[in-house]
Each structure stands twice: as structure tokens, then as C-alpha cells.
């Protein structure tokens, strides 16, 4: 049985891959760069209620927005 996981520090990083690249992050806005993020990473913008996906490690793409 799985348990709920909580972010334990102020980085906002929820999951990272074996190389240390971030896979899921929580932030206050769109990430400003692509460095340090894995291809296909998810960025949850809690301020604006939107989700971004990192395209092939080159560009953040808006996936969904609230209405």
C-alpha cells in the first residue's frame, strides 16, 4: 500500500531521476530555464493554476489552464 508523500524542503522538487534532474516540480510561475530538468518533466504552477511539460528538454509547453 502506498503512502502520501510531502515535499520536505523549500525547493519545490517532488521527484527527480537517477541523474538528479527534476521530474515533477511545484512553483509560483513558469520555470525560467530548462537546465536541471528531465525531458518530459512536469511543472505545476500553483499561483496561476496551470501545468507545463518540458518538450524534449528544449522548451516548456503549457498543457492546461484553469477557466
N, C-alpha and C positions, 0 to 999 in steps of 0.2 A: 504494500500500500504506500502510495506516495504522500509526501507532506508538503505543505505550503512553504515556499522559500521567500525570505525577505532580504532586501538589499541591506547589507550591514554597514556600509560606509557611504560617504558623500559623493562617490564617483558616478553613480547612476548606472554602472555596468551591472547587468543582471546575469549575463552569460558570456563566456569567452571560449575560443577554440584552443587547441593544443599549442598553437604558436603565440597565444596571448592576445590575438586580435579579437575585438569585441564583436559579439553576435547579436545581442539584444541590449539596448541602452534606453534609459529614460532620461529625458532632458526638457529644458524650458525653451524650446525652439528647434529649428532645423540644425543639424550638425554643420559646423563651418568648414570642415575638411573631410577627406576620405582616409587619411592616414590613421592607422591603428584599428581599422575596421575590416572584418572579413567580407568577402563577396557575398551578397545576399543578406547582409546584416539588417536588422530592423531597428529603427529609431522611433521611439514613441515620444511625441511632443505633447506633454501634459498641459502646457499653457494654452495651446491652440486646438487641442483635441484631434490631432492628425497623426498619421503613420507614414514613415518614409522607408524605402527599401534601397539598399546600395546596389546599383546596376553594375555588374561585372567589375566592381571595385573602382569605378571611374566617376560616378555621378549619383547623387541622391535623387530619387524619384518619389514624388508624392503619390501615395497609394489610395488613401481615403481621407475624407474630411467630414466633419460633423455639419449638420444642416441647421 
